[in-house]
Amino acid sequence: MSIDTPPRPHGQRQRRTTVYETYLRTDELLSLQKPPDRRLHPDELTFQVVHQTFELWWKLTVEQLRLAADLLQQDQADEAAHALRRAVSAQGVVMLAMRQLEFVAPKDFLVIRTGLGNGSGAESPGFQAILRAAPDLWDAYAAAVERAGIALVDLYAEPQRHRALYDCAEALTDFDEQFHLFRAAHIKLAQRNLGLRAIGTGGTPMPALEKTLRDLFFLPLWEARDDLLARTAAEPDYSGPSGQVSGHGH
């Protein structure tokens, strides 16, 4: 035996799996990424971890959206607003995770992309679950507003009258905005790696992807702001520019 290789102590026991590892199933979790010898590029680990992170946080997001819808059906708007704020906060984590992909050079991304083949982010189960959950959530909110006997423009004109419903409206708007920003950032990331005229993963041209930025989950909440603007502009003592409210020096 070489003097450089110390003998293993007699009866040495293997490291025990901790309660933490068992509870979080870390052995399984950390085996869900390609091992180094199977990666197309070292940064494939970053690519997989980031997108797996999306799925975990979107799973939590969908649960909060569904919870909010259930609470709204029970006229518990204050609790629904809390669930919605949690869903909004989760999108911030997703956005931060995506920033890690900006460290991957375009030439390296092209190598990693071959492993995805014809796969597309649009196939994400978490992304698709959010798209399915949003209409049901809106129906639950719209029904709660109708039961309260108030129009959305009036809710925005006098938020203190129905504070919980107003808080829900703003949380829904926040979520809509955050998801819109995610889509925009994701498209810019694709353009950063592939160019402005490339075909994205899944075969969708960049211009077609850009058209999705016109999509909003809760359009009536944005339109309520137009209605509030029009109502305010029609008031006799209104002194702002015709057809628009001034602000921020513009």
C-alpha positions as CSV (number, residue, x, y, z in Angstrom):
1,M,0.0,0.0,0.0
2,S,1.3,3.4,-0.9
3,I,2.2,5.7,2.0
4,D,0.2,8.4,0.2
5,T,-3.0,6.4,0.7
6,P,-3.9,6.2,4.3
7,P,-5.8,3.0,5.3
8,R,-9.5,3.3,5.9
9,P,-10.2,3.1,9.6
10,H,-11.5,-0.3,10.6
11,G,-15.3,-0.3,10.9
12,Q,-15.7,3.2,9.4
13,R,-19.4,3.8,8.7
14,Q,-20.7,5.5,5.6
15,R,-22.2,9.0,5.9
16,R,-25.8,8.8,7.0
17,T,-28.5,10.5,5.0
18,T,-29.7,13.5,7.0
19,V,-33.3,14.3,7.7
20,Y,-33.0,17.4,5.6
21,E,-31.9,15.4,2.6
22,T,-34.7,12.8,3.1
23,Y,-37.4,15.5,3.5
24,L,-36.3,17.5,0.4
25,R,-35.4,14.3,-1.6
26,T,-32.2,16.0,-2.6
27,D,-30.7,12.8,-4.1
28,E,-33.5,12.8,-6.6
29,L,-33.6,16.5,-7.1
30,L,-29.8,16.8,-7.8
31,S,-29.9,13.8,-10.2
32,L,-32.4,15.6,-12.5
33,Q,-29.6,17.4,-14.4
34,K,-27.3,15.8,-16.9
35,P,-24.0,14.6,-15.4
36,P,-20.8,16.3,-16.6
37,D,-19.9,13.5,-19.0
38,R,-23.3,13.8,-20.8
39,R,-23.5,17.5,-21.2
40,L,-23.2,19.1,-24.6
41,H,-21.6,22.1,-23.0
42,P,-20.7,22.9,-19.3
43,D,-23.4,25.6,-19.4
44,E,-26.1,23.0,-20.1
45,L,-26.2,22.7,-16.3
46,T,-27.2,26.4,-16.0
47,F,-29.8,25.9,-18.8
48,Q,-31.4,23.0,-17.1
49,V,-31.3,24.4,-13.6
50,V,-32.9,27.7,-14.7
51,H,-35.7,26.1,-16.5
52,Q,-36.4,23.5,-13.8
53,T,-36.5,26.5,-11.4
54,F,-39.2,28.0,-13.6
55,E,-41.3,24.9,-13.3
56,L,-41.0,24.7,-9.5
57,W,-42.0,28.3,-9.0
58,W,-44.8,28.2,-11.6
59,K,-46.1,25.1,-9.7
60,L,-46.4,27.3,-6.6
61,T,-47.8,30.2,-8.7
62,V,-50.6,28.1,-10.1
63,E,-51.6,26.9,-6.6
64,Q,-51.8,30.5,-5.4
65,L,-53.9,31.5,-8.4
66,R,-56.3,28.7,-7.9
67,L,-56.5,29.4,-4.2
68,A,-57.3,33.1,-5.0
69,A,-60.0,32.0,-7.3
70,D,-61.5,29.7,-4.6
71,L,-61.4,32.5,-2.1
72,L,-63.0,35.0,-4.4
73,Q,-65.9,32.6,-5.0
74,Q,-66.3,32.6,-1.2
75,D,-66.2,36.5,-1.1
76,Q,-63.0,36.4,0.9
77,A,-61.3,39.1,-1.3
78,D,-58.8,40.1,1.4
79,E,-57.4,36.6,1.6
80,A,-57.5,36.3,-2.1
81,A,-55.4,39.4,-2.4
82,H,-52.8,37.9,-0.1
83,A,-52.6,34.7,-2.3
84,L,-52.3,36.9,-5.4
85,R,-49.4,38.9,-3.9
86,R,-47.6,35.6,-3.2
87,A,-48.1,34.7,-6.9
88,V,-46.7,38.0,-8.0
89,S,-43.7,37.7,-5.7
90,A,-42.9,34.2,-7.2
91,Q,-42.5,35.8,-10.6
92,G,-39.7,38.0,-9.3
93,V,-37.8,34.8,-8.4
94,V,-38.4,33.5,-11.9
95,M,-37.1,36.7,-13.5
96,L,-33.9,36.6,-11.3
97,A,-33.3,33.0,-12.3
98,M,-33.6,33.8,-16.0
99,R,-30.8,36.4,-15.7
100,Q,-28.3,33.5,-15.2
101,L,-28.9,32.6,-18.9
102,E,-27.4,35.9,-19.9
103,F,-24.0,34.5,-18.9
104,V,-24.2,31.9,-21.6
105,A,-22.4,33.1,-24.8
106,P,-24.5,33.0,-28.0
107,K,-22.1,30.4,-29.6
108,D,-22.4,28.2,-26.5
109,F,-26.2,28.5,-26.5
110,L,-26.2,27.2,-30.1
111,V,-24.5,24.1,-28.9
112,I,-26.9,23.6,-26.0
113,R,-29.9,24.3,-28.2
114,T,-29.2,21.1,-30.2
115,G,-30.1,19.1,-27.1
116,L,-33.5,20.7,-26.9
117,G,-34.2,19.8,-30.6
118,N,-37.7,21.0,-31.6
119,G,-38.7,21.7,-28.0
120,S,-40.0,25.1,-27.0
121,G,-40.6,27.0,-23.9
122,A,-44.3,27.2,-24.9
123,E,-44.5,23.5,-24.1
124,S,-43.6,24.2,-20.4
125,P,-46.3,22.6,-18.2
126,G,-46.0,25.4,-15.7
127,F,-46.4,28.1,-18.4
128,Q,-49.4,26.3,-19.8
129,A,-50.9,25.8,-16.4
130,I,-50.8,29.6,-15.8
131,L,-52.5,30.2,-19.1
132,R,-55.2,27.8,-18.1
133,A,-55.6,29.2,-14.6
134,A,-55.9,32.9,-15.6
135,P,-59.3,32.8,-17.2
136,D,-60.9,30.9,-14.3
137,L,-59.3,33.4,-11.9
138,W,-60.7,36.3,-13.9
139,D,-64.2,34.8,-13.9
140,A,-64.0,34.4,-10.1
141,Y,-63.0,38.0,-9.7
142,A,-65.5,39.4,-12.2
143,A,-68.3,37.5,-10.4
144,A,-67.2,38.9,-7.0
145,V,-67.2,42.4,-8.4
146,E,-70.7,41.8,-9.8
147,R,-72.0,40.5,-6.5
148,A,-70.6,43.7,-4.9
149,G,-72.7,45.7,-7.3
150,I,-69.8,48.0,-8.5
151,A,-68.4,48.7,-11.9
152,L,-64.6,48.5,-12.3
153,V,-64.3,52.2,-13.2
154,D,-66.1,53.0,-9.9
155,L,-63.9,50.7,-8.0
156,Y,-60.9,52.7,-9.3
157,A,-62.6,56.0,-8.7
158,E,-63.4,55.2,-5.1
159,P,-61.0,52.3,-4.0
160,Q,-61.8,52.9,-0.3
161,R,-65.4,51.7,-0.7
162,H,-64.3,48.2,-1.6
163,R,-60.8,48.0,-0.4
164,A,-60.3,44.3,-0.6
165,L,-61.7,44.1,-4.2
166,Y,-59.5,47.0,-5.1
167,D,-56.4,45.2,-3.6
168,C,-57.3,42.1,-5.6
169,A,-57.6,44.3,-8.8
170,E,-54.1,45.7,-8.2
171,A,-52.6,42.3,-7.4
172,L,-54.1,40.9,-10.6
173,T,-52.7,43.9,-12.5
174,D,-49.3,43.3,-10.9
175,F,-49.4,39.6,-11.9
176,D,-50.4,40.5,-15.5
177,E,-47.6,43.0,-15.7
178,Q,-45.0,40.7,-14.2
179,F,-45.9,37.8,-16.6
180,H,-45.9,40.3,-19.5
181,L,-42.4,41.4,-18.5
182,F,-41.3,37.8,-18.2
183,R,-42.5,37.1,-21.8
184,A,-40.7,40.3,-23.0
185,A,-37.5,39.4,-21.2
186,H,-37.6,35.8,-22.5
187,I,-38.0,37.1,-26.1
188,K,-35.1,39.5,-25.7
189,L,-33.0,36.6,-24.3
190,A,-33.9,34.6,-27.4
191,Q,-32.9,37.5,-29.6
192,R,-29.7,38.0,-27.6
193,N,-28.7,34.4,-28.3
194,L,-30.2,33.9,-31.8
195,G,-30.6,37.3,-33.4
196,L,-33.6,39.4,-34.4
197,R,-34.7,37.4,-37.5
198,A,-34.0,33.9,-36.3
199,I,-36.5,31.1,-35.8
200,G,-37.0,30.5,-32.1
201,T,-36.9,27.1,-30.4
202,G,-40.0,25.2,-31.5
203,G,-40.0,26.8,-35.0
204,T,-41.6,30.1,-34.2
205,P,-40.2,33.2,-35.9
206,M,-39.1,36.1,-33.7
207,P,-41.8,38.5,-35.1
208,A,-44.5,35.9,-34.2
209,L,-43.1,35.7,-30.7
210,E,-43.2,39.5,-30.4
211,K,-46.9,39.5,-31.2
212,T,-47.6,37.6,-27.9
213,L,-46.6,40.7,-26.0
214,R,-50.0,42.2,-26.9
215,D,-51.7,39.5,-24.9
216,L,-53.0,40.4,-21.4
217,F,-54.7,38.2,-18.9
218,F,-57.0,40.8,-17.3
219,L,-57.7,43.3,-20.0
220,P,-60.7,44.8,-18.3
221,L,-58.5,46.1,-15.5
222,W,-56.4,48.0,-18.0
223,E,-59.5,49.3,-19.8
224,A,-60.8,50.5,-16.4
225,R,-57.9,53.0,-16.4
226,D,-59.0,54.3,-19.8
227,D,-62.5,54.7,-18.5
228,L,-61.3,56.5,-15.4
229,L,-59.2,58.8,-17.6
230,A,-62.2,59.6,-19.8
231,R,-64.4,60.3,-16.8
232,T,-61.8,62.5,-15.2
233,A,-61.2,64.4,-18.5
234,A,-65.0,65.1,-18.7
235,E,-65.2,66.8,-15.3
236,P,-65.6,70.6,-15.5
237,D,-62.7,71.4,-13.3
238,Y,-60.3,69.1,-15.1
239,S,-57.2,71.0,-16.3
240,G,-55.1,68.3,-17.9
241,P,-54.4,67.9,-21.6
242,S,-57.4,66.8,-23.7
243,G,-57.7,63.0,-23.7
244,Q,-54.8,62.4,-21.4
245,V,-53.8,62.9,-17.8
246,S,-50.5,64.6,-17.3
247,G,-47.8,63.2,-15.0
248,H,-44.1,62.8,-14.5
249,G,-43.5,66.0,-16.4
250,H,-45.0,64.8,-19.7
